[in-house]
Structures are given as C-alpha cells and as structure tokens.
Amino acid sequence: MAPENKFIGILFECCNIYRRIYVNREKNAYEGKCPKCNREVKVKIGAEGTESRFFSAQ
C-alpha cells in the first residue's frame, strides 16, 4: 500500500483556481503555491484541529 499523503483543498481566489496542498516535511503545516501566479500559502496544523478540508486563500 502507498503511504497516505494528507492534503487540504484550497481555492486560490487570486486566480480562481482550486488546488490540493500537502503536509510539509516537518508535519507542522500544509504548504503550497497557486499554480498560476505562484502565490504561497501555509496553513499551520493546530493541536485542536478542524473537520474542514476545504479553504480559501486571498
């Protein structure tokens, strides 16, 4: 079985593009970039967490 790649869905409002972003190597945040304008996003992983899997980034 392949290892599980944890991700969340991000709508990059800058270019109106949806993309998955994945957990970083340190496993303390989800990190990714807009595929069109290269704007970076980092979503920290908190102790309490959330049930949401989809977010928007401006």
Phi and psi restraints in degrees (value plus and minus 20) as a CYANA .aco file:
   2 ALA   PHI     -94.9   -54.9
   2 ALA   PSI     127.7   167.7
   3 PRO   PHI     -85.2   -45.2
   3 PRO   PSI     129.3   169.3
   4 GLU   PHI     -96.5   -56.5
   4 GLU   PSI     105.6   145.6
   5 ASN   PHI    -120.6   -80.6
   5 ASN   PSI      84.9   124.9
   6 LYS   PHI     -94.1   -54.1
   6 LYS   PSI     118.0   158.0
   7 PHE   PHI    -167.6  -127.6
   7 PHE   PSI     143.4   183.4
   8 ILE   PHI    -149.1  -109.1
   8 ILE   PSI     137.9   177.9
   9 GLY   PHI    -115.1   -75.1
   9 GLY   PSI     113.5   153.5
  10 ILE   PHI    -144.4  -104.4
  10 ILE   PSI     111.7   151.7
  11 LEU   PHI    -116.8   -76.8
  11 LEU   PSI      91.0   131.0
  12 PHE   PHI     -99.9   -59.9
  12 PHE   PSI      81.0   121.0
  13 GLU   PHI     -87.7   -47.7
  13 GLU   PSI     -40.7    -0.7
  14 CYS   PHI     -79.2   -39.2
  14 CYS   PSI     -56.8   -16.8
  15 CYS   PHI    -147.8  -107.8
  15 CYS   PSI     -12.8    27.2
  16 ASN   PHI      35.3    75.3
  16 ASN   PSI      29.7    69.7
  17 ILE   PHI    -146.2  -106.2
  17 ILE   PSI     114.7   154.7
  18 TYR   PHI    -112.7   -72.7
  18 TYR   PSI     121.5   161.5
  19 ARG   PHI    -173.6  -133.6
  19 ARG   PSI     129.7   169.7
  20 ARG   PHI    -106.3   -66.3
  20 ARG   PSI     121.9   161.9
  21 ILE   PHI    -144.0  -104.0
  21 ILE   PSI     129.1   169.1
  22 TYR   PHI    -135.6   -95.6
  22 TYR   PSI     142.4   182.4
  23 VAL   PHI     -84.1   -44.1
  23 VAL   PSI     117.9   157.9
  24 ASN   PHI     -95.9   -55.9
  24 ASN   PSI     155.0   195.0
  25 ARG   PHI     -83.7   -43.7
  25 ARG   PSI     -52.6   -12.6
  26 GLU   PHI     -96.7   -56.7
  26 GLU   PSI     -32.3     7.7
  27 LYS   PHI      40.3    80.3
  27 LYS   PSI      14.6    54.6
  28 ASN   PHI    -137.4   -97.4
  28 ASN   PSI     -20.9    19.1
  29 ALA   PHI    -185.4  -145.4
  29 ALA   PSI     140.0   180.0
  30 TYR   PHI    -116.1   -76.1
  30 TYR   PSI     113.6   153.6
  31 GLU   PHI    -154.2  -114.2
  31 GLU   PSI     124.9   164.9
  32 GLY   PHI    -190.8  -150.8
  32 GLY   PSI     159.8   199.8
  33 LYS   PHI    -154.6  -114.6
  33 LYS   PSI     130.7   170.7
  34 CYS   PHI     -85.8   -45.8
  34 CYS   PSI     109.5   149.5
  35 PRO   PHI     -90.0   -50.0
  35 PRO   PSI     -35.8     4.2
  36 LYS   PHI    -117.1   -77.1
  36 LYS   PSI     -71.0   -31.0
  37 CYS   PHI    -126.4   -86.4
  37 CYS   PSI     -24.2    15.8
  38 ASN   PHI      52.0    92.0
  38 ASN   PSI      -3.8    36.2
  39 ARG   PHI     -85.6   -45.6
  39 ARG   PSI     114.2   154.2
  40 GLU   PHI    -111.0   -71.0
  40 GLU   PSI     129.8   169.8
  41 VAL   PHI    -158.0  -118.0
  41 VAL   PSI     121.5   161.5
  42 LYS   PHI    -156.6  -116.6
  42 LYS   PSI     103.5   143.5
  43 VAL   PHI    -135.9   -95.9
  43 VAL   PSI      90.0   130.0
  44 LYS   PHI     -89.4   -49.4
  44 LYS   PSI     126.8   166.8
  45 ILE   PHI    -113.7   -73.7
  45 ILE   PSI      99.3   139.3
  46 GLY   PHI    -117.2   -77.2
  46 GLY   PSI     144.2   184.2
  47 ALA   PHI     -84.1   -44.1
  47 ALA   PSI     -58.3   -18.3
  48 GLU   PHI    -102.0   -62.0
  48 GLU   PSI     -49.1    -9.1
  49 GLY   PHI      49.4    89.4
  49 GLY   PSI    -192.3  -152.3
  50 THR   PHI    -172.5  -132.5
  50 THR   PSI     136.1   176.1
  51 GLU   PHI    -104.5   -64.5
  51 GLU   PSI     -34.1     5.9
  52 SER   PHI     -89.4   -49.4
  52 SER   PSI     123.0   163.0
  53 ARG   PHI    -140.6  -100.6
  53 ARG   PSI     -25.6    14.4
  54 PHE   PHI    -149.9  -109.9
  54 PHE   PSI     114.5   154.5
  55 PHE   PHI    -159.7  -119.7
  55 PHE   PSI     148.9   188.9
  56 SER   PHI    -138.8   -98.8
  56 SER   PSI     123.9   163.9
  57 ALA   PHI    -145.6  -105.6
  57 ALA   PSI     112.8   152.8
